[in-house]
Amino acid sequence: MGIGGGIALLVIGAILSFGISDRIEGVDLTVIGYICMGAGVLALILAIAFNAQRTNTTHREVVERHDNPQVPPTV
């Protein structure tokens, strides 16, 4: 999902919680907005943690060299 998805969930949740005053029978848009905002915060925290972990990763290249003394090197 990433950072952009987390921000999108936060925005959608805030709009549902604070910006919409319509009523739908059987659906509480305020609670759905709070759930979306909670999921957005969780997505942001996980995305930042995974990105921080990715930047601390190091790579090491190992080149193995096998010299066969019985075969003369080619020029």
C-alpha positions in Angstrom: 0.0 0.0 0.0 2.7 2.4 0.9 2.8 6.0 2.1 0.5 7.3 -0.5 -2.2 4.7 0.3 -1.9 5.5 4.0 -2.4 9.2 3.3 -5.3 8.5 1.0 -7.0 6.4 3.7 -6.5 9.2 6.3 -8.0 11.8 3.9 -11.0 9.6 3.0 -11.6 8.8 6.7 -11.4 12.4 7.7 -13.9 13.4 5.0 -16.3 10.6 6.1 -15.9 11.5 9.8 -16.0 15.3 9.7 -17.2 16.4 6.3 -20.3 14.4 5.5 -23.5 15.2 7.4 -25.8 12.9 5.3 -27.5 10.0 6.9 -27.7 6.5 5.4 -30.0 4.1 7.2 -28.0 1.3 8.9 -24.6 2.8 8.1 -22.7 5.1 10.5 -20.4 7.1 8.2 -18.5 8.6 11.2 -17.4 5.1 12.5 -16.4 4.1 9.0 -14.3 7.3 8.7 -12.6 6.5 12.0 -11.9 3.0 10.9 -10.4 4.3 7.6 -8.2 6.8 9.5 -7.0 4.1 11.9 -6.1 1.9 8.9 -4.3 4.9 7.3 -2.2 5.5 10.4 -1.3 1.8 10.5 -0.4 1.8 6.8 1.8 4.9 7.3 3.6 3.4 10.3 4.3 0.2 8.5 5.4 1.9 5.3 7.8 4.1 7.1 9.2 1.1 9.1 9.7 -0.9 6.0 11.4 2.0 4.2 13.7 2.6 7.1 14.6 -1.1 7.1 15.2 -1.1 3.4 17.7 1.8 3.6 19.8 0.0 6.3 20.3 -3.0 4.1 23.8 -3.5 2.7 24.8 -5.7 -0.2 28.1 -7.4 -0.6 29.2 -9.0 -3.9 31.5 -12.0 -3.7 33.4 -13.1 -6.7 34.8 -16.6 -6.6 37.9 -17.2 -8.7 38.8 -20.8 -9.5 42.3 -21.2 -11.0 43.2 -24.5 -12.4 47.0 -24.9 -12.5 46.8 -27.8 -15.0 45.3 -25.6 -17.7 47.5 -22.8 -19.1 46.0 -19.4 -19.2 44.8 -18.1 -22.6 46.2 -14.9 -24.0 
